[in-house]
């Protein structure tokens, strides 16, 4: 009998969406034959999703939940099509995944998928996902989640575009009232719209700055006019360009989108809020998820799809 390795179990799980133990049992039952193991799981009703494993699930929903002012979670659950993303059953399932993520102690997505499904502890999260794939008829994927615990302040959530973008913002403050939460909601909208990467320049690593300087220096050296300038001038140009970049992707440096004068920065807006509520209010952290971000989306041709289904 062929030995069943962890790598084999992992491969079968990725192919079928079935649980770890089910994959191990299937491989053991068929002497390690991967194709037969897939069939074994399909026969048991555990791998109806196998034929969908190679599809791209880049649509879906981002869901946020907030428990009081102190704890929040954000999840991204993907589907293949926007049509399914708007389906009530799928949306209910995403809400259940968010509830699961709110209470999980898992440190990563693999541990999350392996834990018991809260609504039916005889299944794992991965097994419930596989069941949903069978019912809905598309490849689904729980891509990522993040929890925020605001011990010294509060956390707010914002969802844009019907679940296309979700944002959590954590702030340090001794005052938690409607005015503070409204201000943080404004900041969350800013983050959704302008995609900052950092809260402030303090979070930008020296390695990142050094790498950007190398790129900018190469650009200057490739320009005969700019490369002929004195070294001091070139260094000033590099510093100025880096400063401009930081204004784009550091939240506190960005121009506040609701600024009446078009000049007020987010940092200045937060100073204004702090003065109004009589206590410092500082953005500590944010999380921004956008559905399908960084994934290759499948190009659909409706006429071709219909022809294919009709055997033409």
N, C-alpha and C positions, 0 to 999 in steps of 0.2 A: 504493500500500500504506500503510495507517494505521501511524503510529509507535506502537511499544509503549513505554509509559512505566513507570517504576518503580512508580508508584501502581497501575497496572493489574496488574502482576505481583503486587504485594502483595495486592491484592483477590482475585485468583484463587487465590493460595496460601491465604488465609484461608478461602475458600469450599470448597476441595478438599483441603487438607492435602498437596498435591503439592509437590515441590521447586521452588526458585526457577528453575533452568534449564529444568525441564520446563514450568513455567508460561510462561516467556518463549517457548519453542519453540512451545507450543500457540497462544499469542496471535499469534505471527508467521505460523503456518500458516493461521490463519483470519481474517487481516486485522483483528485486534483485536476481533473479536466475542466478548463474554464468554460468552454462552450456548453458542456453538459451541465455544469453548475448553474449557468444562467437558465437553462431549460428547467432544471430542477426547481429553481426559485419561482419561475413563471408558473409551473404546474401547481405549486403550493400557493399561488396568488400573491407572492411576495415581491415579484419583479415585473409587474405590468409596466413599469417605467423604463425598463431596459432599452427598448427601441428608441426612447426619447433622450437617452443619455448624451448623445453627441450633438444635440441641438443647442442653439444659443438662447439662453434666457436672459435678456437684457432689458425687458420691460418690467412692469411690476409696481410696487408701492414702497414708499418709506413711511413708517408709522412711528409716532412719538406718544409716550405716556408720561404723565407727571403725577407723583404721589405727594400731595401737599405742596410745599415749596422746597423740599429738601432732596427729593430723589426723582430721577427721571431716566427714561431709557429710550433709545432710538434703534429701530431695526430696518433692514432692507430685505424684502422678499421679492424675488424676481419671477417673472413669467415670460413666455415667449412672445406674447402679443399684448397690445394695449387693450384689446377686446376683453381678454381674461382679467386684466388688471382692474377693469371696471365692473367685473362680475361680483355680485353680492356675496356669493359663497367664498370667493377668493379673499375679498375684503374682510369677511368675518374670520377667516383663517389667519390672515395677517395680524388682526387684532389679538387673536389667541397667542400667536408667536410673541407679540410684544408683551403680553401678560407673563408668558413664560420667561422672557428675557428680564423682565422687571425683578423677578425673584430668583434668577439663576445665580450660582456661585462659580459658574464656568469661566475660565480665563480666556478661552478662545472658541472659535466656531466648531472645531472638532469635538471638544468636550461638551459643548452645548448640544450638539446633535446626538451625542451618546447618552445624555441624561434622560431619565424617565419623563414622558409627556405628562404634564400635570393633570390634564383632563381624563387621562386613561393610563395609569402607571404600569399597565401590562405592556405598553409600547414605549419605545424610545422616541425622541423628537424626530430622528431620521426615519423611523418606521411610519410615524404619522404623516411625515412629508411624502413618503412613497405612496401612502394610501391616498393622499390628496391628489397626487399626480395621476393616479389611476382614475379617480372620479372626475377631475377637471379635464383630463385629456391632453395636457401640455406639460412640458418639462418645467418644473418649479425649482427654485433654489433659495434657501436661506443664506444670503451672502455674508451678512455682517450684523453686528449689534454693538452697542456701547451703553454703559451705565454711567450716570453722573450722580455723585453724592455730595451735596453742598452742605458741609458741616458748619461753615462760618458765614452763611449768607442764604442765597436762594438760587433756584434754577427755573428757567422758563423754557417753553417749547414753542416752535413755530413750524407750520407746515404750509408749503406753497404749491400751487398748481395741482390741487387735488391729491397730493401725496407724491408728487414728482421730486420735491426737495423737502428735506426735514432738517431742522436746526435745534440744538440745545445750547443754551448759554448759561454758564454758571458765574455768579458774582459774589464777591466778598463785600458784605455790608452788615451793619448792626441794625439798619432800618429796613424792614420788609413790608412795604405797603403797596397800594395800587399804583402810585406814582413811580415807584422803583420798578415794579413789574412791567409797567407800560413802557418805560425807558428801555428795559432789557428786550422787550418785544420788538421795539424799533431797531435795536442792535441786531437781533436775530434776522430781521428783514434785510438789513444791510449785508449780513453774512450770506444770506440766500442769494442776493442779487450780485454781489461783487466778489465772492469766492476768496476771501483772504486765507492765507495759509498759516499765519501766526497771529497771536494777540498783539504782541509788540516786538520791537527790535531786540529786546532782551532774550527772546526765544530763538533768534537766528544764530546758528552755530558759526564759529570761526571758519570751519571747513567750507561751509556754504559760501561765505563771503570770499574766501580765498579762491574757490572754484570760479565764482563769477568774475573775479578780477582777472583770472587767467583767460577766460573767454573774451572779456572786453579788451584785454591787451592784444590778443590775437586779432581781433577785429580791427583795432587801430593799426597794427603792424601791416595788415593787408591793404591799408589805404595809404597811398603814397603821400598825400597831403598831410594827413594826421600824423603819420609816423615820423615826418620831418620836424615836428614840433619839439621843443625842449622837454626833457624828462619831467621837469616839475609841472609843466602844463599838461602833459599826458596823464600824470598821476592825478591831477586835479579833475581832468575829464572823467577818468575812471571812477573817482570818488563821487562825482556828481551823478553819473549814470547809475551807480549802485544805490545812491540815495533815492533816486527817482523810482527804481525798482521796488525798494522797500516801502515806498509810499503806496504802491499798488497792492502788495500782498501782506502788509502788516496792518491789521485792523485799526489800531489806534492812530495810524498815520493817514488812513483814507479820509477823503472828504465825506462828511456825513451826508447821506443821500437826501435828508430832509432839511438840510441847512438852507435858511432863507437867503443868505448872502452868497451861497455857493462856495464858501471858503472855509467854514467851520469844520474842523477835523472831528473825528469820533472822540479823540482824547479830550478835546475842548467841550464837546457835548456832554461827556461823562462828568467833567468838572462842573458844568452848569447844573446837571442833575444832583450832584453831591451837595452843591450849595443850596439848592432848592429844598432838599429833604433834611439838611442839617447834619449830614454824616457822610463820610467817604463811601462811594459806591464804585467798585473796581471790577472790571471784567477779568475773571481768573482763567476761564477756559471756555472753548466752544467745540462743538462737534457738528459737522455738516455732511449729510449724506445726500447724494443725488442718484436717482434711479439709473442703473446701467452705466454709471460714471466709469470711464476707462475700459469699458467692454465693447467688443465689436458687435454692432447691431445687425441683425439679419435684414437684408433688403428684400421686401416682399413684392411680388408681381401677382396681383390678384387673378388676372386672366390666365397666367401660366398655372397657378395653383388649382383653379377650377378645371382647366384642361387636364391636368395631371390626375385629379380625382375622378374624372370621367373616362380616363384611359385613352385620351386623344393624343 
